[in-house]
């Protein structure tokens, strides 16, 4: 994540840490997910691997926000981060997977338990 994106999130009132700051740089995705789950942290990433719903189903993490842009660039991702910040004013990704694309957010909800 660009330091600019981190600044945008902090300025919007969000507590932010990075994989590097947590000593998890280069770790497998599952180790990162487990660490975030323990701490109740939502993952915000451009890594499309986190968007695979079968590998990271809703309810198996504290929340995943995956940024996707058809023409990735620093500016394009900055706009997606701003879109996330606006969405976080009204909603929480807690336990869900958000796929953020220009102009829309697809939400994969936590499955409801019955029985």
Legacy VTK file of the C-alpha trace (Angstrom):
# vtk DataFile Version 3.0
C-alpha trace
ASCII
DATASET POLYDATA
POINTS 115 float
0.000 0.000 0.000
1.213 3.423 -0.857
1.870 5.677 2.138
-0.635 8.068 0.529
-3.426 5.482 0.917
-2.493 4.917 4.545
-2.634 8.665 5.173
-6.098 8.863 3.597
-7.365 6.099 5.883
-5.781 7.596 9.016
-7.144 11.055 8.187
-10.600 9.445 7.903
-10.218 8.122 11.450
-9.190 4.528 10.786
-6.460 2.701 12.662
-4.022 1.320 10.105
-1.034 -0.980 10.219
0.824 -2.686 7.407
1.959 -6.231 6.823
5.550 -4.995 7.075
4.900 -3.235 10.398
3.390 -6.455 11.754
6.433 -8.494 10.659
4.349 -10.471 8.159
5.886 -9.268 4.886
6.312 -12.253 2.568
4.097 -14.479 4.726
1.508 -16.780 3.177
-1.984 -15.311 2.859
-3.387 -17.667 5.506
-0.872 -16.484 8.100
-1.852 -12.867 7.402
-5.569 -13.734 7.604
-5.025 -15.552 10.921
-3.095 -12.626 12.429
-5.782 -10.150 11.351
-8.533 -12.409 12.660
-6.836 -12.588 16.091
-6.589 -8.795 16.213
-9.998 -8.125 14.646
-8.408 -6.272 11.731
-9.861 -5.923 8.254
-7.478 -6.563 5.364
-7.363 -3.952 2.594
-5.377 -5.187 -0.392
-4.873 -5.067 -4.114
-3.914 -8.758 -4.077
-6.608 -10.468 -6.134
-5.842 -13.781 -4.424
-7.707 -12.547 -1.368
-10.811 -12.165 -3.537
-11.170 -15.913 -4.131
-14.328 -16.629 -2.168
-13.633 -20.367 -1.916
-10.209 -19.758 -0.363
-11.361 -16.880 1.848
-15.095 -17.383 2.442
-17.056 -14.752 4.330
-17.082 -15.390 8.056
-13.607 -16.933 8.076
-11.828 -13.604 8.561
-12.413 -10.263 10.255
-13.160 -8.707 6.861
-11.476 -8.461 3.468
-11.531 -5.503 1.118
-10.007 -6.264 -2.276
-9.322 -3.386 -4.659
-9.771 -4.193 -8.359
-9.257 -1.771 -11.200
-9.188 -2.591 -14.922
-6.318 -0.130 -15.419
-4.295 -0.282 -12.185
-2.237 2.763 -11.285
-1.408 4.705 -8.154
-4.166 7.204 -8.979
-6.707 4.470 -9.779
-6.075 2.749 -6.444
-6.214 6.084 -4.596
-9.703 6.610 -6.026
-10.713 3.108 -4.907
-9.400 3.781 -1.392
-11.453 6.995 -1.301
-14.484 4.946 -2.422
-13.831 2.507 0.458
-13.581 5.379 2.943
-16.963 6.706 1.809
-18.510 3.235 2.100
-17.082 2.740 5.606
-19.072 5.755 6.814
-22.270 3.712 6.430
-21.244 0.084 6.498
-18.721 -2.347 7.943
-17.033 -5.191 6.108
-16.887 -7.167 9.376
-16.506 -10.826 8.412
-17.467 -10.137 4.794
-15.570 -9.895 1.525
-15.830 -6.610 -0.347
-14.651 -6.481 -3.963
-14.183 -2.790 -4.746
-14.278 -1.739 -8.383
-14.737 1.719 -9.873
-18.256 2.836 -8.958
-19.357 -0.324 -7.150
-18.679 -2.634 -4.250
-19.684 -6.290 -4.461
-20.331 -7.693 -0.991
-20.064 -11.390 -0.205
-21.886 -11.682 3.124
-21.261 -13.979 6.029
-23.439 -17.046 5.545
-26.350 -17.213 7.948
-26.316 -20.177 10.271
-29.511 -22.147 10.570
-30.406 -25.045 12.722
LINES 1 116
115 0 1 2 3 4 5 6 7 8 9 10 11 12 13 14 15 16 17 18 19 20 21 22 23 24 25 26 27 28 29 30 31 32 33 34 35 36 37 38 39 40 41 42 43 44 45 46 47 48 49 50 51 52 53 54 55 56 57 58 59 60 61 62 63 64 65 66 67 68 69 70 71 72 73 74 75 76 77 78 79 80 81 82 83 84 85 86 87 88 89 90 91 92 93 94 95 96 97 98 99 100 101 102 103 104 105 106 107 108 109 110 111 112 113 114
